[in-house]
């Protein structure tokens, strides 16, 4: 793991965070529950989901798996939305 602090996410990262927040709400999973499932502190989960800190690809994949989401689909949808293209 890098010793440098992670930066705030750009538009793509913010859209990914929004998609993950939506999934949490739909599944009625708390940030604390998610943190336990993926071995990430609740405070880190909160930072990621509020777009205050970027997550690693491994963390993104783990979070998606814990929420039963396809990481590819989440990323693709977020990319299309932030690139001005329409999904589907």
PDB file of N, CA, C and O in Angstrom, chain B, residues numbered from 101:
ATOM      1  N   UNK B 101       0.843  -1.175   0.000  1.00  0.00           N
ATOM      2  CA  UNK B 101       0.000   0.000   0.000  1.00  0.00           C
ATOM      3  C   UNK B 101       0.885   1.235   0.000  1.00  0.00           C
ATOM      4  O   UNK B 101       1.908   1.270   0.684  1.00  0.00           O
ATOM      5  N   UNK B 102       0.499   2.238  -0.757  1.00  0.00           N
ATOM      6  CA  UNK B 102       1.268   3.465  -0.877  1.00  0.00           C
ATOM      7  C   UNK B 102       1.232   4.260   0.420  1.00  0.00           C
ATOM      8  O   UNK B 102       0.232   4.261   1.138  1.00  0.00           O
ATOM      9  N   UNK B 103       2.345   4.940   0.710  1.00  0.00           N
ATOM     10  CA  UNK B 103       2.387   5.758   1.918  1.00  0.00           C
ATOM     11  C   UNK B 103       1.847   7.158   1.668  1.00  0.00           C
ATOM     12  O   UNK B 103       1.666   7.929   2.611  1.00  0.00           O
ATOM     13  N   UNK B 104       1.587   7.496   0.410  1.00  0.00           N
ATOM     14  CA  UNK B 104       1.044   8.809   0.092  1.00  0.00           C
ATOM     15  C   UNK B 104      -0.465   8.804   0.308  1.00  0.00           C
ATOM     16  O   UNK B 104      -1.135   7.816   0.010  1.00  0.00           O
ATOM     17  N   UNK B 105      -1.003   9.918   0.830  1.00  0.00           N
ATOM     18  CA  UNK B 105      -2.450   9.980   1.022  1.00  0.00           C
ATOM     19  C   UNK B 105      -3.165   9.985  -0.324  1.00  0.00           C
ATOM     20  O   UNK B 105      -2.649  10.513  -1.309  1.00  0.00           O
ATOM     21  N   UNK B 106      -4.336   9.404  -0.355  1.00  0.00           N
ATOM     22  CA  UNK B 106      -5.116   9.379  -1.585  1.00  0.00           C
ATOM     23  C   UNK B 106      -5.823  10.706  -1.775  1.00  0.00           C
ATOM     24  O   UNK B 106      -6.218  11.364  -0.812  1.00  0.00           O
ATOM     25  N   UNK B 107      -5.973  11.081  -3.014  1.00  0.00           N
ATOM     26  CA  UNK B 107      -6.633  12.336  -3.336  1.00  0.00           C
ATOM     27  C   UNK B 107      -8.146  12.156  -3.377  1.00  0.00           C
ATOM     28  O   UNK B 107      -8.669  11.045  -3.288  1.00  0.00           O
ATOM     29  N   UNK B 108      -8.824  13.285  -3.515  1.00  0.00           N
ATOM     30  CA  UNK B 108     -10.268  13.247  -3.709  1.00  0.00           C
ATOM     31  C   UNK B 108     -10.550  12.728  -5.110  1.00  0.00           C
ATOM     32  O   UNK B 108      -9.805  13.028  -6.043  1.00  0.00           O
ATOM     33  N   UNK B 109     -11.604  11.961  -5.267  1.00  0.00           N
ATOM     34  CA  UNK B 109     -11.919  11.447  -6.593  1.00  0.00           C
ATOM     35  C   UNK B 109     -12.431  12.538  -7.520  1.00  0.00           C
ATOM     36  O   UNK B 109     -13.042  13.510  -7.075  1.00  0.00           O
ATOM     37  N   UNK B 110     -12.181  12.373  -8.793  1.00  0.00           N
ATOM     38  CA  UNK B 110     -12.714  13.271  -9.811  1.00  0.00           C
ATOM     39  C   UNK B 110     -14.142  12.835 -10.128  1.00  0.00           C
ATOM     40  O   UNK B 110     -14.731  12.049  -9.387  1.00  0.00           O
ATOM     41  N   UNK B 111     -14.693  13.339 -11.217  1.00  0.00           N
ATOM     42  CA  UNK B 111     -16.092  13.073 -11.561  1.00  0.00           C
ATOM     43  C   UNK B 111     -16.407  11.579 -11.629  1.00  0.00           C
ATOM     44  O   UNK B 111     -17.452  11.150 -11.140  1.00  0.00           O
ATOM     45  N   UNK B 112     -15.531  10.792 -12.222  1.00  0.00           N
ATOM     46  CA  UNK B 112     -15.775   9.355 -12.328  1.00  0.00           C
ATOM     47  C   UNK B 112     -15.852   8.713 -10.944  1.00  0.00           C
ATOM     48  O   UNK B 112     -16.754   7.921 -10.673  1.00  0.00           O
ATOM     49  N   UNK B 113     -14.923   9.049 -10.085  1.00  0.00           N
ATOM     50  CA  UNK B 113     -14.926   8.512  -8.728  1.00  0.00           C
ATOM     51  C   UNK B 113     -16.158   8.932  -7.943  1.00  0.00           C
ATOM     52  O   UNK B 113     -16.694   8.155  -7.153  1.00  0.00           O
ATOM     53  N   UNK B 114     -16.603  10.156  -8.162  1.00  0.00           N
ATOM     54  CA  UNK B 114     -17.801  10.643  -7.472  1.00  0.00           C
ATOM     55  C   UNK B 114     -19.035   9.874  -7.948  1.00  0.00           C
ATOM     56  O   UNK B 114     -19.914   9.548  -7.150  1.00  0.00           O
ATOM     57  N   UNK B 115     -19.097   9.589  -9.232  1.00  0.00           N
ATOM     58  CA  UNK B 115     -20.234   8.833  -9.766  1.00  0.00           C
ATOM     59  C   UNK B 115     -20.217   7.395  -9.260  1.00  0.00           C
ATOM     60  O   UNK B 115     -21.269   6.834  -8.955  1.00  0.00           O
ATOM     61  N   UNK B 116     -19.040   6.801  -9.168  1.00  0.00           N
ATOM     62  CA  UNK B 116     -18.923   5.453  -8.605  1.00  0.00           C
ATOM     63  C   UNK B 116     -19.402   5.460  -7.158  1.00  0.00           C
ATOM     64  O   UNK B 116     -20.143   4.566  -6.748  1.00  0.00           O
ATOM     65  N   UNK B 117     -18.989   6.455  -6.386  1.00  0.00           N
ATOM     66  CA  UNK B 117     -19.427   6.567  -4.991  1.00  0.00           C
ATOM     67  C   UNK B 117     -20.946   6.676  -4.914  1.00  0.00           C
ATOM     68  O   UNK B 117     -21.571   6.059  -4.052  1.00  0.00           O
ATOM     69  N   UNK B 118     -21.539   7.457  -5.810  1.00  0.00           N
ATOM     70  CA  UNK B 118     -22.995   7.607  -5.825  1.00  0.00           C
ATOM     71  C   UNK B 118     -23.679   6.273  -6.119  1.00  0.00           C
ATOM     72  O   UNK B 118     -24.682   5.935  -5.490  1.00  0.00           O
ATOM     73  N   UNK B 119     -23.139   5.520  -7.068  1.00  0.00           N
ATOM     74  CA  UNK B 119     -23.712   4.208  -7.397  1.00  0.00           C
ATOM     75  C   UNK B 119     -23.624   3.258  -6.197  1.00  0.00           C
ATOM     76  O   UNK B 119     -24.557   2.501  -5.932  1.00  0.00           O
ATOM     77  N   UNK B 120     -22.513   3.302  -5.485  1.00  0.00           N
ATOM     78  CA  UNK B 120     -22.357   2.443  -4.311  1.00  0.00           C
ATOM     79  C   UNK B 120     -23.303   2.868  -3.189  1.00  0.00           C
ATOM     80  O   UNK B 120     -23.859   2.014  -2.498  1.00  0.00           O
ATOM     81  N   UNK B 121     -23.494   4.177  -2.999  1.00  0.00           N
ATOM     82  CA  UNK B 121     -24.450   4.658  -1.988  1.00  0.00           C
ATOM     83  C   UNK B 121     -25.862   4.180  -2.319  1.00  0.00           C
ATOM     84  O   UNK B 121     -26.605   3.751  -1.436  1.00  0.00           O
ATOM     85  N   UNK B 122     -26.222   4.259  -3.603  1.00  0.00           N
ATOM     86  CA  UNK B 122     -27.547   3.796  -4.034  1.00  0.00           C
ATOM     87  C   UNK B 122     -27.730   2.309  -3.718  1.00  0.00           C
ATOM     88  O   UNK B 122     -28.786   1.893  -3.241  1.00  0.00           O
ATOM     89  N   UNK B 123     -26.704   1.524  -3.985  1.00  0.00           N
ATOM     90  CA  UNK B 123     -26.777   0.082  -3.724  1.00  0.00           C
ATOM     91  C   UNK B 123     -26.919  -0.194  -2.230  1.00  0.00           C
ATOM     92  O   UNK B 123     -27.681  -1.074  -1.830  1.00  0.00           O
ATOM     93  N   UNK B 124     -26.198   0.546  -1.417  1.00  0.00           N
ATOM     94  CA  UNK B 124     -26.315   0.389   0.042  1.00  0.00           C
ATOM     95  C   UNK B 124     -27.743   0.656   0.489  1.00  0.00           C
ATOM     96  O   UNK B 124     -28.308  -0.106   1.274  1.00  0.00           O
ATOM     97  N   UNK B 125     -28.323   1.736  -0.012  1.00  0.00           N
ATOM     98  CA  UNK B 125     -29.685   2.100   0.372  1.00  0.00           C
ATOM     99  C   UNK B 125     -30.684   1.039  -0.095  1.00  0.00           C
ATOM    100  O   UNK B 125     -31.563   0.636   0.666  1.00  0.00           O
ATOM    101  N   UNK B 126     -30.548   0.589  -1.343  1.00  0.00           N
ATOM    102  CA  UNK B 126     -31.460  -0.435  -1.876  1.00  0.00           C
ATOM    103  C   UNK B 126     -31.403  -1.718  -1.063  1.00  0.00           C
ATOM    104  O   UNK B 126     -32.424  -2.368  -0.842  1.00  0.00           O
ATOM    105  N   UNK B 127     -30.222  -2.074  -0.625  1.00  0.00           N
ATOM    106  CA  UNK B 127     -30.044  -3.332   0.102  1.00  0.00           C
ATOM    107  C   UNK B 127     -30.194  -3.157   1.614  1.00  0.00           C
ATOM    108  O   UNK B 127     -30.101  -4.122   2.373  1.00  0.00           O
ATOM    109  N   UNK B 128     -30.425  -1.930   2.036  1.00  0.00           N
ATOM    110  CA  UNK B 128     -30.581  -1.598   3.453  1.00  0.00           C
ATOM    111  C   UNK B 128     -29.403  -2.111   4.274  1.00  0.00           C
ATOM    112  O   UNK B 128     -29.570  -2.731   5.324  1.00  0.00           O
ATOM    113  N   UNK B 129     -28.207  -1.834   3.759  1.00  0.00           N
ATOM    114  CA  UNK B 129     -26.958  -2.194   4.429  1.00  0.00           C
ATOM    115  C   UNK B 129     -26.350  -0.914   4.983  1.00  0.00           C
ATOM    116  O   UNK B 129     -26.272   0.089   4.274  1.00  0.00           O
ATOM    117  N   UNK B 130     -25.923  -0.934   6.227  1.00  0.00           N
ATOM    118  CA  UNK B 130     -25.281   0.244   6.808  1.00  0.00           C
ATOM    119  C   UNK B 130     -23.804   0.282   6.412  1.00  0.00           C
ATOM    120  O   UNK B 130     -23.226  -0.720   5.992  1.00  0.00           O
ATOM    121  N   UNK B 131     -23.223   1.454   6.557  1.00  0.00           N
ATOM    122  CA  UNK B 131     -21.791   1.587   6.288  1.00  0.00           C
ATOM    123  C   UNK B 131     -20.986   0.711   7.241  1.00  0.00           C
ATOM    124  O   UNK B 131     -19.963   0.147   6.852  1.00  0.00           O
ATOM    125  N   UNK B 132     -21.438   0.597   8.477  1.00  0.00           N
ATOM    126  CA  UNK B 132     -20.743  -0.254   9.452  1.00  0.00           C
ATOM    127  C   UNK B 132     -20.791  -1.721   9.024  1.00  0.00           C
ATOM    128  O   UNK B 132     -19.787  -2.428   9.110  1.00  0.00           O
ATOM    129  N   UNK B 133     -21.960  -2.177   8.562  1.00  0.00           N
ATOM    130  CA  UNK B 133     -22.076  -3.563   8.089  1.00  0.00           C
ATOM    131  C   UNK B 133     -21.169  -3.802   6.885  1.00  0.00           C
ATOM    132  O   UNK B 133     -20.481  -4.820   6.807  1.00  0.00           O
ATOM    133  N   UNK B 134     -21.176  -2.858   5.954  1.00  0.00           N
ATOM    134  CA  UNK B 134     -20.325  -2.982   4.773  1.00  0.00           C
ATOM    135  C   UNK B 134     -18.858  -3.032   5.179  1.00  0.00           C
ATOM    136  O   UNK B 134     -18.095  -3.855   4.674  1.00  0.00           O
ATOM    137  N   UNK B 135     -18.471  -2.155   6.086  1.00  0.00           N
ATOM    138  CA  UNK B 135     -17.090  -2.131   6.557  1.00  0.00           C
ATOM    139  C   UNK B 135     -16.653  -3.466   7.137  1.00  0.00           C
ATOM    140  O   UNK B 135     -15.538  -3.925   6.888  1.00  0.00           O
ATOM    141  N   UNK B 136     -17.536  -4.087   7.912  1.00  0.00           N
ATOM    142  CA  UNK B 136     -17.215  -5.402   8.490  1.00  0.00           C
ATOM    143  C   UNK B 136     -17.060  -6.456   7.403  1.00  0.00           C
ATOM    144  O   UNK B 136     -16.171  -7.304   7.474  1.00  0.00           O
ATOM    145  N   UNK B 137     -17.924  -6.401   6.401  1.00  0.00           N
ATOM    146  CA  UNK B 137     -17.876  -7.390   5.317  1.00  0.00           C
ATOM    147  C   UNK B 137     -16.570  -7.316   4.525  1.00  0.00           C
ATOM    148  O   UNK B 137     -16.073  -8.332   4.039  1.00  0.00           O
ATOM    149  N   UNK B 138     -16.020  -6.111   4.400  1.00  0.00           N
ATOM    150  CA  UNK B 138     -14.830  -5.925   3.549  1.00  0.00           C
ATOM    151  C   UNK B 138     -13.577  -5.585   4.347  1.00  0.00           C
ATOM    152  O   UNK B 138     -12.531  -5.301   3.764  1.00  0.00           O
ATOM    153  N   UNK B 139     -13.673  -5.612   5.662  1.00  0.00           N
ATOM    154  CA  UNK B 139     -12.531  -5.311   6.548  1.00  0.00           C
ATOM    155  C   UNK B 139     -11.939  -3.928   6.294  1.00  0.00           C
ATOM    156  O   UNK B 139     -10.723  -3.755   6.210  1.00  0.00           O
ATOM    157  N   UNK B 140     -12.833  -2.950   6.175  1.00  0.00           N
ATOM    158  CA  UNK B 140     -12.448  -1.544   6.039  1.00  0.00           C
ATOM    159  C   UNK B 140     -13.212  -0.789   7.121  1.00  0.00           C
ATOM    160  O   UNK B 140     -14.394  -1.052   7.343  1.00  0.00           O
ATOM    161  N   UNK B 141     -12.553   0.139   7.790  1.00  0.00           N
ATOM    162  CA  UNK B 141     -13.207   0.864   8.878  1.00  0.00           C
ATOM    163  C   UNK B 141     -14.416   1.651   8.370  1.00  0.00           C
ATOM    164  O   UNK B 141     -14.471   2.070   7.214  1.00  0.00           O
ATOM    165  N   UNK B 142     -15.370   1.835   9.263  1.00  0.00           N
ATOM    166  CA  UNK B 142     -16.567   2.599   8.926  1.00  0.00           C
ATOM    167  C   UNK B 142     -16.202   4.010   8.491  1.00  0.00           C
ATOM    168  O   UNK B 142     -16.817   4.553   7.574  1.00  0.00           O
ATOM    169  N   UNK B 143     -15.212   4.608   9.136  1.00  0.00           N
ATOM    170  CA  UNK B 143     -14.821   5.972   8.763  1.00  0.00           C
ATOM    171  C   UNK B 143     -14.256   6.016   7.345  1.00  0.00           C
ATOM    172  O   UNK B 143     -14.508   6.972   6.611  1.00  0.00           O
ATOM    173  N   UNK B 144     -13.492   4.991   6.950  1.00  0.00           N
ATOM    174  CA  UNK B 144     -12.967   4.943   5.577  1.00  0.00           C
ATOM    175  C   UNK B 144     -14.102   4.741   4.582  1.00  0.00           C
ATOM    176  O   UNK B 144     -14.138   5.394   3.539  1.00  0.00           O
ATOM    177  N   UNK B 145     -15.020   3.848   4.898  1.00  0.00           N
ATOM    178  CA  UNK B 145     -16.182   3.626   4.026  1.00  0.00           C
ATOM    179  C   UNK B 145     -16.921   4.943   3.835  1.00  0.00           C
ATOM    180  O   UNK B 145     -17.292   5.290   2.713  1.00  0.00           O
ATOM    181  N   UNK B 146     -17.135   5.669   4.907  1.00  0.00           N
ATOM    182  CA  UNK B 146     -17.824   6.950   4.838  1.00  0.00           C
ATOM    183  C   UNK B 146     -17.089   7.928   3.921  1.00  0.00           C
ATOM    184  O   UNK B 146     -17.710   8.598   3.095  1.00  0.00           O
ATOM    185  N   UNK B 147     -15.775   8.005   4.069  1.00  0.00           N
ATOM    186  CA  UNK B 147     -14.984   8.893   3.207  1.00  0.00           C
ATOM    187  C   UNK B 147     -15.120   8.497   1.742  1.00  0.00           C
ATOM    188  O   UNK B 147     -15.270   9.361   0.878  1.00  0.00           O
ATOM    189  N   UNK B 148     -15.068   7.212   1.460  1.00  0.00           N
ATOM    190  CA  UNK B 148     -15.201   6.739   0.081  1.00  0.00           C
ATOM    191  C   UNK B 148     -16.571   7.083  -0.491  1.00  0.00           C
ATOM    192  O   UNK B 148     -16.671   7.583  -1.612  1.00  0.00           O
ATOM    193  N   UNK B 149     -17.621   6.817   0.273  1.00  0.00           N
ATOM    194  CA  UNK B 149     -18.977   7.000  -0.231  1.00  0.00           C
ATOM    195  C   UNK B 149     -19.394   8.462  -0.319  1.00  0.00           C
ATOM    196  O   UNK B 149     -20.333   8.797  -1.042  1.00  0.00           O
ATOM    197  N   UNK B 150     -18.711   9.330   0.406  1.00  0.00           N
ATOM    198  CA  UNK B 150     -18.980  10.772   0.307  1.00  0.00           C
ATOM    199  C   UNK B 150     -18.068  11.452  -0.705  1.00  0.00           C
ATOM    200  O   UNK B 150     -18.161  12.661  -0.916  1.00  0.00           O
ATOM    201  N   UNK B 151     -17.194  10.680  -1.327  1.00  0.00           N
ATOM    202  CA  UNK B 151     -16.293  11.249  -2.322  1.00  0.00           C
ATOM    203  C   UNK B 151     -15.182  12.082  -1.734  1.00  0.00           C
ATOM    204  O   UNK B 151     -14.620  12.942  -2.413  1.00  0.00           O
ATOM    205  N   UNK B 152     -14.860  11.838  -0.488  1.00  0.00           N
ATOM    206  CA  UNK B 152     -13.794  12.588   0.179  1.00  0.00           C
ATOM    207  C   UNK B 152     -12.439  11.929  -0.001  1.00  0.00           C
ATOM    208  O   UNK B 152     -11.403  12.562   0.202  1.00  0.00           O
ATOM    209  N   UNK B 153     -12.442  10.659  -0.382  1.00  0.00           N
ATOM    210  CA  UNK B 153     -11.196   9.924  -0.580  1.00  0.00           C
ATOM    211  C   UNK B 153     -11.409   8.873  -1.660  1.00  0.00           C
ATOM    212  O   UNK B 153     -12.472   8.258  -1.743  1.00  0.00           O
ATOM    213  N   UNK B 154     -10.392   8.676  -2.481  1.00  0.00           N
ATOM    214  CA  UNK B 154     -10.441   7.644  -3.525  1.00  0.00           C
ATOM    215  C   UNK B 154     -10.140   6.279  -2.921  1.00  0.00           C
ATOM    216  O   UNK B 154      -9.300   6.153  -2.030  1.00  0.00           O
ATOM    217  N   UNK B 155     -10.835   5.259  -3.417  1.00  0.00           N
ATOM    218  CA  UNK B 155     -10.563   3.891  -2.965  1.00  0.00           C
ATOM    219  C   UNK B 155      -9.667   3.199  -3.985  1.00  0.00           C
ATOM    220  O   UNK B 155      -9.626   3.578  -5.155  1.00  0.00           O
ATOM    221  N   UNK B 156      -8.958   2.188  -3.528  1.00  0.00           N
ATOM    222  CA  UNK B 156      -8.128   1.407  -4.445  1.00  0.00           C
ATOM    223  C   UNK B 156      -9.031   0.511  -5.294  1.00  0.00           C
ATOM    224  O   UNK B 156     -10.202   0.313  -4.967  1.00  0.00           O
ATOM    225  N   UNK B 157      -8.491  -0.020  -6.366  1.00  0.00           N
ATOM    226  CA  UNK B 157      -9.259  -0.953  -7.191  1.00  0.00           C
ATOM    227  C   UNK B 157      -9.641  -2.199  -6.407  1.00  0.00           C
ATOM    228  O   UNK B 157     -10.744  -2.722  -6.564  1.00  0.00           O
ATOM    229  N   UNK B 158      -8.733  -2.674  -5.563  1.00  0.00           N
ATOM    230  CA  UNK B 158      -9.043  -3.845  -4.737  1.00  0.00           C
ATOM    231  C   UNK B 158     -10.198  -3.554  -3.785  1.00  0.00           C
ATOM    232  O   UNK B 158     -11.085  -4.388  -3.603  1.00  0.00           O
ATOM    233  N   UNK B 159     -10.184  -2.364  -3.176  1.00  0.00           N
ATOM    234  CA  UNK B 159     -11.274  -1.987  -2.270  1.00  0.00           C
ATOM    235  C   UNK B 159     -12.588  -1.858  -3.045  1.00  0.00           C
ATOM    236  O   UNK B 159     -13.634  -2.319  -2.587  1.00  0.00           O
ATOM    237  N   UNK B 160     -12.526  -1.235  -4.211  1.00  0.00           N
ATOM    238  CA  UNK B 160     -13.715  -1.094  -5.058  1.00  0.00           C
ATOM    239  C   UNK B 160     -14.292  -2.469  -5.397  1.00  0.00           C
ATOM    240  O   UNK B 160     -15.498  -2.685  -5.286  1.00  0.00           O
ATOM    241  N   UNK B 161     -13.441  -3.378  -5.802  1.00  0.00           N
ATOM    242  CA  UNK B 161     -13.890  -4.724  -6.156  1.00  0.00           C
ATOM    243  C   UNK B 161     -14.498  -5.429  -4.941  1.00  0.00           C
ATOM    244  O   UNK B 161     -15.538  -6.077  -5.064  1.00  0.00           O
ATOM    245  N   UNK B 162     -13.869  -5.312  -3.781  1.00  0.00           N
ATOM    246  CA  UNK B 162     -14.383  -5.945  -2.559  1.00  0.00           C
ATOM    247  C   UNK B 162     -15.734  -5.376  -2.160  1.00  0.00           C
ATOM    248  O   UNK B 162     -16.638  -6.116  -1.772  1.00  0.00           O
ATOM    249  N   UNK B 163     -15.867  -4.065  -2.257  1.00  0.00           N
ATOM    250  CA  UNK B 163     -17.134  -3.412  -1.911  1.00  0.00           C
ATOM    251  C   UNK B 163     -18.234  -3.865  -2.868  1.00  0.00           C
ATOM    252  O   UNK B 163     -19.340  -4.186  -2.434  1.00  0.00           O
ATOM    253  N   UNK B 164     -17.938  -3.893  -4.153  1.00  0.00           N
ATOM    254  CA  UNK B 164     -18.926  -4.363  -5.130  1.00  0.00           C
ATOM    255  C   UNK B 164     -19.338  -5.802  -4.831  1.00  0.00           C
ATOM    256  O   UNK B 164     -20.526  -6.124  -4.849  1.00  0.00           O
ATOM    257  N   UNK B 165     -18.373  -6.659  -4.559  1.00  0.00           N
ATOM    258  CA  UNK B 165     -18.679  -8.061  -4.260  1.00  0.00           C
ATOM    259  C   UNK B 165     -19.557  -8.172  -3.016  1.00  0.00           C
ATOM    260  O   UNK B 165     -20.499  -8.964  -2.989  1.00  0.00           O
ATOM    261  N   UNK B 166     -19.253  -7.387  -1.992  1.00  0.00           N
ATOM    262  CA  UNK B 166     -20.033  -7.425  -0.751  1.00  0.00           C
ATOM    263  C   UNK B 166     -21.467  -6.966  -0.974  1.00  0.00           C
ATOM    264  O   UNK B 166     -22.380  -7.396  -0.270  1.00  0.00           O
ATOM    265  N   UNK B 167     -21.660  -6.088  -1.958  1.00  0.00           N
ATOM    266  CA  UNK B 167     -22.998  -5.583  -2.271  1.00  0.00           C
ATOM    267  C   UNK B 167     -23.649  -6.356  -3.418  1.00  0.00           C
ATOM    268  O   UNK B 167     -24.716  -5.981  -3.905  1.00  0.00           O
ATOM    269  N   UNK B 168     -22.995  -7.440  -3.844  1.00  0.00           N
ATOM    270  CA  UNK B 168     -23.485  -8.271  -4.945  1.00  0.00           C
ATOM    271  C   UNK B 168     -23.698  -7.457  -6.213  1.00  0.00           C
ATOM    272  O   UNK B 168     -24.715  -7.589  -6.895  1.00  0.00           O
ATOM    273  N   UNK B 169     -22.715  -6.614  -6.514  1.00  0.00           N
ATOM    274  CA  UNK B 169     -22.721  -5.793  -7.721  1.00  0.00           C
ATOM    275  C   UNK B 169     -21.599  -6.250  -8.637  1.00  0.00           C
ATOM    276  O   UNK B 169     -20.587  -6.781  -8.179  1.00  0.00           O
ATOM    277  N   UNK B 170     -21.781  -6.044  -9.915  1.00  0.00           N
ATOM    278  CA  UNK B 170     -20.712  -6.275 -10.874  1.00  0.00           C
ATOM    279  C   UNK B 170     -19.843  -5.022 -10.910  1.00  0.00           C
ATOM    280  O   UNK B 170     -20.319  -3.944 -11.267  1.00  0.00           O
ATOM    281  N   UNK B 171     -18.578  -5.160 -10.545  1.00  0.00           N
ATOM    282  CA  UNK B 171     -17.665  -4.014 -10.579  1.00  0.00           C
ATOM    283  C   UNK B 171     -17.579  -3.458 -11.993  1.00  0.00           C
ATOM    284  O   UNK B 171     -17.510  -2.243 -12.178  1.00  0.00           O
ATOM    285  N   UNK B 172     -17.583  -4.337 -12.994  1.00  0.00           N
ATOM    286  CA  UNK B 172     -17.536  -3.893 -14.390  1.00  0.00           C
ATOM    287  C   UNK B 172     -18.738  -3.029 -14.731  1.00  0.00           C
ATOM    288  O   UNK B 172     -18.604  -1.994 -15.383  1.00  0.00           O
ATOM    289  N   UNK B 173     -19.908  -3.457 -14.289  1.00  0.00           N
ATOM    290  CA  UNK B 173     -21.130  -2.722 -14.598  1.00  0.00           C
ATOM    291  C   UNK B 173     -21.159  -1.367 -13.889  1.00  0.00           C
ATOM    292  O   UNK B 173     -21.525  -0.359 -14.493  1.00  0.00           O
ATOM    293  N   UNK B 174     -20.779  -1.343 -12.627  1.00  0.00           N
ATOM    294  CA  UNK B 174     -20.749  -0.080 -11.877  1.00  0.00           C
ATOM    295  C   UNK B 174     -19.794   0.896 -12.556  1.00  0.00           C
ATOM    296  O   UNK B 174     -20.132   2.060 -12.771  1.00  0.00           O
ATOM    297  N   UNK B 175     -18.603   0.415 -12.889  1.00  0.00           N
ATOM    298  CA  UNK B 175     -17.610   1.274 -13.531  1.00  0.00           C
ATOM    299  C   UNK B 175     -18.105   1.752 -14.891  1.00  0.00           C
ATOM    300  O   UNK B 175     -17.998   2.937 -15.208  1.00  0.00           O
ATOM    301  N   UNK B 176     -18.647   0.841 -15.696  1.00  0.00           N
ATOM    302  CA  UNK B 176     -19.117   1.200 -17.039  1.00  0.00           C
ATOM    303  C   UNK B 176     -20.222   2.241 -16.988  1.00  0.00           C
ATOM    304  O   UNK B 176     -20.197   3.215 -17.741  1.00  0.00           O
ATOM    305  N   UNK B 177     -21.187   2.042 -16.105  1.00  0.00           N
ATOM    306  CA  UNK B 177     -22.286   3.005 -15.983  1.00  0.00           C
ATOM    307  C   UNK B 177     -21.766   4.368 -15.550  1.00  0.00           C
ATOM    308  O   UNK B 177     -22.170   5.393 -16.099  1.00  0.00           O
ATOM    309  N   UNK B 178     -20.874   4.382 -14.572  1.00  0.00           N
ATOM    310  CA  UNK B 178     -20.311   5.649 -14.095  1.00  0.00           C
ATOM    311  C   UNK B 178     -19.503   6.324 -15.195  1.00  0.00           C
ATOM    312  O   UNK B 178     -19.577   7.541 -15.362  1.00  0.00           O
ATOM    313  N   UNK B 179     -18.734   5.546 -15.944  1.00  0.00           N
ATOM    314  CA  UNK B 179     -17.933   6.103 -17.032  1.00  0.00           C
ATOM    315  C   UNK B 179     -18.821   6.732 -18.097  1.00  0.00           C
ATOM    316  O   UNK B 179     -18.561   7.848 -18.548  1.00  0.00           O
ATOM    317  N   UNK B 180     -19.864   6.022 -18.497  1.00  0.00           N
ATOM    318  CA  UNK B 180     -20.760   6.560 -19.519  1.00  0.00           C
ATOM    319  C   UNK B 180     -21.426   7.850 -19.057  1.00  0.00           C
ATOM    320  O   UNK B 180     -21.549   8.800 -19.831  1.00  0.00           O
ATOM    321  N   UNK B 181     -21.850   7.886 -17.809  1.00  0.00           N
ATOM    322  CA  UNK B 181     -22.506   9.091 -17.286  1.00  0.00           C
ATOM    323  C   UNK B 181     -21.560  10.281 -17.220  1.00  0.00           C
ATOM    324  O   UNK B 181     -21.970  11.412 -17.484  1.00  0.00           O
ATOM    325  N   UNK B 182     -20.316  10.044 -16.875  1.00  0.00           N
ATOM    326  CA  UNK B 182     -19.374  11.160 -16.733  1.00  0.00           C
ATOM    327  C   UNK B 182     -18.718  11.545 -18.052  1.00  0.00           C
ATOM    328  O   UNK B 182     -18.125  12.619 -18.157  1.00  0.00           O
ATOM    329  N   UNK B 183     -18.818  10.683 -19.057  1.00  0.00           N
ATOM    330  CA  UNK B 183     -18.227  11.013 -20.355  1.00  0.00           C
ATOM    331  C   UNK B 183     -19.241  11.653 -21.289  1.00  0.00           C
ATOM    332  O   UNK B 183     -18.914  12.010 -22.421  1.00  0.00           O
ATOM    333  N   UNK B 184     -20.463  11.796 -20.816  1.00  0.00           N
ATOM    334  CA  UNK B 184     -21.500  12.424 -21.622  1.00  0.00           C
ATOM    335  C   UNK B 184     -22.234  11.460 -22.535  1.00  0.00           C
ATOM    336  O   UNK B 184     -23.100  11.877 -23.303  1.00  0.00           O
ATOM    337  N   UNK B 185     -21.906  10.189 -22.464  1.00  0.00           N
ATOM    338  CA  UNK B 185     -22.583   9.176 -23.276  1.00  0.00           C
ATOM    339  C   UNK B 185     -23.759   8.628 -22.491  1.00  0.00           C
ATOM    340  O   UNK B 185     -23.800   8.710 -21.264  1.00  0.00           O
ATOM    341  N   UNK B 186     -24.699   8.076 -23.207  1.00  0.00           N
ATOM    342  CA  UNK B 186     -25.873   7.492 -22.571  1.00  0.00           C
ATOM    343  C   UNK B 186     -25.672   6.002 -22.364  1.00  0.00           C
ATOM    344  O   UNK B 186     -25.285   5.300 -23.300  1.00  0.00           O
ATOM    345  N   UNK B 187     -25.929   5.491 -21.138  1.00  0.00           N
ATOM    346  CA  UNK B 187     -25.809   4.048 -20.920  1.00  0.00           C
ATOM    347  C   UNK B 187     -26.851   3.287 -21.728  1.00  0.00           C
ATOM    348  O   UNK B 187     -27.918   3.810 -22.052  1.00  0.00           O
ATOM    349  N   UNK B 188     -26.515   2.038 -22.047  1.00  0.00           N
ATOM    350  CA  UNK B 188     -27.466   1.154 -22.680  1.00  0.00           C
ATOM    351  C   UNK B 188     -27.278   1.107 -24.132  1.00  0.00           C
ATOM    352  O   UNK B 188     -28.008   0.400 -24.827  1.00  0.00           O
TER     353      UNK B 188
END
